[in-house]
Amino acid sequence: MADDKIMMRNPNTGRDDMRIDRAIYEPVRDAILDGLADEGELTNAQMHEEIERRTPAELWADRSMLWYATTVKLHLEAEGMIVVQGSPQRLALP
């Protein structure tokens, strides 16, 4: 079913790069946005910690959490749902 996948956008390329399962996208998206709502801003390392803390461990049994975290973060940035600033990078809500 086409509805089970989400097309990921990349702000660096301006392209729709790939599709990932909605069952992975939604918990990762929610973990990032909820972490930002609670903390105000997050470094990439803190974002990974929030995703690990807020998602079920079995979601990552045979998947790379870091790859999905980066993919969803880029998509949220391209959609204007988060902003990324500075060096080292800090994520925040717009």
ABEGO torsion letter per residue (X at the ends): XAAABBBBBBAAAGBBABBBBAAAAAAAAAAAAAAAAAAGBBBAAAAAAAAAAABBAAAAAABBAAAAAAAAAAAAAAAGABBBBEOBBBBBBX
